[in-house]
Amino acid sequence: MRLSALFEEFCDYLRVEKEAAPKTVTTYRSRFEDFLEFARLEAKQPTVLTSHFTADLCRAYQYALDRRGCQANTIRTRLATLSSLGKWAVLRGRLDRNPIDQIVRPKRKDRPPRVPRWSVVEDLTSNGLELRAKAIIALLAWGGLRRAEVAALDVGDFDPAFGLRRVRGKGGHEEAVALPDRACQLVAAY
């Protein structure tokens, strides 16, 4: 069986059974396409079969990513895509074992997120920015929202006495988010 056909079945599984977001499937697809291109060059064949999906090939791909200058976390996410495919294929009886389980992945490098000092947030919300920018900063800083969550908000989601009645987060989960008075004032002013 062609490895690309197996991957298409895996994408169907992600969409239908796991209800993965379209962007997630697109990310998986782009990462897999990169691996498939590498596998074609390694196998020196236009078609990559499931029998080519081995620990040796995956290890060679890992080393190739390192030679390209990819960071450790990037290599880990690329291998995680292949690992998910392998795990799914083993559960479906398409592979005997997951080839990624046989290789050592690079260690995760923790990088703390860059967070502005609170005085910077207060300066931005009290000085010369337009109302829209102040409201966005208030939602990000006081509400702890992600960019996509702020972008998905509707006017009806805001309650001046409480904050946000409904925030659609990752995976389609909805939560209410209470905001302090200062943040409610800024959003209400907008």
ZINORTA-V353977 format. One record per residue. N is the residue number from 1. PHI is phi in radians with two decimals (* if undefined). Layout:
BEGIN
<<N | PHI> <N | PHI>>
END
This chain:
BEGIN
<<1 | *> <2 | -1.26> <3 | -1.14> <4 | -1.16> <5 | -1.19> <6 | -1.09> <7 | -1.14> <8 | -1.10> <9 | -1.11> <10 | -1.10> <11 | -1.11> <12 | -1.06> <13 | -1.05> <14 | -1.06> <15 | -1.21> <16 | -1.49> <17 | -1.45> <18 | -1.51> <19 | 0.92> <20 | -1.18> <21 | -1.15> <22 | -0.96> <23 | -1.14> <24 | -1.13> <25 | -1.12> <26 | -1.09> <27 | -1.12> <28 | -1.00> <29 | -1.10> <30 | -1.17> <31 | -1.16> <32 | -1.18> <33 | -1.04> <34 | -1.10> <35 | -1.11> <36 | -1.11> <37 | -1.08> <38 | -1.08> <39 | -1.12> <40 | -1.09> <41 | -1.17> <42 | -1.17> <43 | -1.38> <44 | 0.96> <45 | -2.44> <46 | -1.28> <47 | -2.03> <48 | -1.80> <49 | -1.65> <50 | -1.11> <51 | -1.18> <52 | -1.39> <53 | -1.37> <54 | -2.08> <55 | -1.10> <56 | -1.10> <57 | -1.15> <58 | -1.14> <59 | -1.14> <60 | -1.09> <61 | -1.11> <62 | -1.02> <63 | -1.16> <64 | -1.14> <65 | -1.08> <66 | -1.12> <67 | -1.13> <68 | -1.25> <69 | 1.64> <70 | -1.22> <71 | -1.24> <72 | -1.02> <73 | -1.17> <74 | -1.15> <75 | -1.08> <76 | -1.06> <77 | -1.22> <78 | -1.12> <79 | -1.22> <80 | -1.12> <81 | -1.07> <82 | -1.15> <83 | -1.13> <84 | -1.09> <85 | -1.07> <86 | -1.11> <87 | -1.08> <88 | -1.09> <89 | -1.15> <90 | -1.17> <91 | -1.10> <92 | -1.55> <93 | 1.36> <94 | -1.52> <95 | -2.25> <96 | -1.31> <97 | -2.63> <98 | -1.41> <99 | -1.10> <100 | -1.24> <101 | -1.12> <102 | -1.69> <103 | -2.04> <104 | -1.66> <105 | -1.48> <106 | -1.14> <107 | -1.20> <108 | -1.26> <109 | -1.77> <110 | -1.38> <111 | -2.12> <112 | -1.16> <113 | -1.16> <114 | -1.37> <115 | -2.09> <116 | -1.23> <117 | -1.12> <118 | -1.10> <119 | -1.10> <120 | -1.17> <121 | -1.09> <122 | -1.12> <123 | -1.08> <124 | -1.12> <125 | -1.46> <126 | -1.90> <127 | -1.90> <128 | -0.80> <129 | -1.43> <130 | -1.28> <131 | -1.05> <132 | -1.08> <133 | -1.12> <134 | -1.10> <135 | -1.12> <136 | -1.11> <137 | -1.09> <138 | -1.08> <139 | -1.19> <140 | -1.21> <141 | -1.38> <142 | -1.45> <143 | -1.54> <144 | 1.20> <145 | -1.45> <146 | -1.47> <147 | -0.99> <148 | -1.10> <149 | -1.19> <150 | -1.14> <151 | -1.13> <152 | -1.51> <153 | -1.20> <154 | -1.96> <155 | -1.04> <156 | -1.20> <157 | -1.34> <158 | -1.70> <159 | -2.13> <160 | -1.00> <161 | -1.48> <162 | -2.10> <163 | 2.44> <164 | -1.90> <165 | -1.25> <166 | -2.60> <167 | -2.19> <168 | -1.56> <169 | -1.72> <170 | -1.07> <171 | 1.30> <172 | 1.38> <173 | -1.26> <174 | -2.00> <175 | -2.42> <176 | -1.61> <177 | -2.23> <178 | -1.34> <179 | -2.09> <180 | -1.19> <181 | -0.96> <182 | -1.06> <183 | -1.18> <184 | -1.09> <185 | -1.09> <186 | -1.14> <187 | -1.20> <188 | -1.12> <189 | -1.13> <190 | -1.25>>
END
